[in-house]
Amino acid sequence: RTRISLAAASLRAVGAGEAVAAPEDAMARLNDAQLAAALCRDRARTAFWLNVYSAAVQARLRENPDRLRGLSRLHFFRRPAVTIAGHALSPNDVEHGLLRGSRLAVGLGYLPRPLPDAFERAYRVRDLDPRVHFALNCGAASCPAIAAYEADSLDSQLDLATRAYLKESVTYDPRKDLLTVPRLF
C-alpha cells in the first residue's frame, strides 16, 4: 500500500512544483507481485491509474507547456510518459487501456483495443466508472480540476469531481429553455 500511494504522492509533488523523480523511480521499480497485491480491487486500480495519468501529464507539461500545440499534441499522449513496474506507459495507455478497460481512444469507449498486452490485461480496471471522465486532467483549460484519489474514498471523490465539473461547465438559460454543456459531452 505504501508503494502504491506513491502515485498520489507523485501527483501532489507535481501540483506543488516539487521534483517527482523519487516517486517515479519507486513506481518503476515495483515488481508485478507488489503491483498485483496493491491493485487487487477495482477501486484501488481506478484511484492508482487516475493519479498516475494526472501526475505523468502534469509533469510532462511542466517541462514544456507548448507540447499540447499542433501535431505535438498527438505525440504527447502517445509517447511513454511513465514507467510502472518496468512497463513504459503513455497517457493513452493509462487512460484507454487501463482506466477504460482496453478501449480504443477513437471508438468513444465502445470499440475494444485489438491486442492489449499482458500488463494491460492484468491491471486494467474491470468495473468501468464513467465518472473518471471528470477526474482526468489532460492539461486543457476545459479539463476537470486536478486531485489525488484514494481507493477508500474513491466513490465520494468521483461524485465530488463530477458535481464540481458540471457546476463549472454546464449552464441553463430558463428564458430560452437551453442547456449548454461542454464539448466533453
Salt bridges, closest charged atoms under 4 A:
GLU63 OE1 - ARG67 NH1 3.66
ASP66 OD1 - ARG69 NH1 3.15
ASP93 OD1 - ARG113 NH2 3.24
GLU95 OE1 - HIS96 NE2 3.67
GLU95 OE2 - ARG100 NH2 3.10
GLU120 OE1 - ARG113 NH1 3.39
ASP129 OD2 - ARG131 NH2 2.62
GLU150 OE2 - ARG12 NH2 3.19
ASP152 OD2 - ARG1 NH2 3.93
ASP152 OD1 - ARG41 NH2 3.49
ASP155 OD1 - ARG131 NH2 2.61
ASP159 OD1 - ARG131 NH1 2.52
ASP173 OD2 - ARG175 NH2 3.78
